[in-house]
Amino acid sequence: MATEDGAPRAPPQPPVFRAPKQVSRPKEVITADEEIGTELKLGEFQNVVALSVSEARAVITAVHGARRKKDPSSNPLGGDKIHNDSEPITKFIEYMEMFARFKQTENLHALSNVLDSHPEFAPVERAQLGSLCCETADEAKTLIPSIANKISDADLQEMLDEMQKLRQFVD
Amino acid sequence: MFFLYELEKTIQLHPSYFGPLIRSHIHRELLTKEEGSNTGKYTIVCILDSFEISDGQVVPGTGYAEYIVHYKAVVWRPFRGEIVDGVVTSVIRAGFFVDCGSLQAFVGRGMIPSEIKFDANATPPQWTDNAEQVIEKGTQIRIKIKGLRSEMDRMYGVATMKEDYLGPLVA
């Protein structure tokens, strides 16, 4: 087909179809495959700061301490309450008292220095190492399989020994 | 595992709260409604006291004002494959239940090493290998999460101790 002057007509552009503007709620991402194994699949928590039990305890104690110090009249919860007494919170406070292995602030700082000297660990692995307090390199690598290829047994053992020393200070 | 997570929440305030104390009302609303709540994936354990409130917007048709609050919180989220410590809460013939903060995990008979047997005649009933491993109510134990399920305000899971370095914690 040709126009009057003989030049071939440009082929008609195919219409561009765009999806209509989304009006429904975005579908929830299916997260069934999130797990901590030889690989870390954390979904939305991939790059979030992870805390070991001891660190979490320190943070929460600090927040509750600050609330306790506040003037009762300016306390949003009223009176001298430091949390809303719901069951999960009391359970977690109990849980952390029981399983936090480093309770002194100095030891906690020392611990995070030890862990920081190995930047190859992901935040989650760092938190797990701090919470679980393994004794041997083999134990740590069995419980946290994702660190197996990141560090040699000797280096890991050295680090764990340092962590153990910090623990004995407390007991 | 604990995370330091940034969250957002829309809070609606009744017009009777509009006034100089509006910030404190929003704070109270945040602390009473959000702390200790479970989103199905994680539990909000503690909200840090610094938070940002957007400008309020009156909702057309009602007198309510809407505020978007950005805050940081310590949240606890269990993952499949994660190693957690917990406390045994009840021991039955089919296995035992472990509490890890807001997660209730069940360790079934198939998930217990075969040398550890159920002893109904002991008081309280226990799972034991007749040596140093005794699992009874109150025992601190290390388990690995195998599966998770969440219901309104509560999380349930199945866990195993049939792997190396899992089981009752010594000392």
Interface residues (C-beta under 8 A of the other chain):
Chain A: T31 E34 E35 I36 G37 L42 F45 V48 V49 A50 L51 S52 V53 E55 A56 V59 I60 V63 H64 A66 R67 S74 P76 L77 G78 H83 N84 S86 E87 P88 I89 K91 F92 Y95 M98 F99 V124 A127 Q128 S131 L132 C134 E139 T142 L143 I144
Chain B: M1 F2 F3 L4 Y5 S24 H25 H27 R28 L31 T32 E35 G36 S37 N38 K41 T43 V45 C46 I47 L48 D49 V74 W76 R77 F79 R80 G81 E82 I83 D85 G86 V87 D99 C100 G101 S102 Q140 R142 E163 D164 Y165
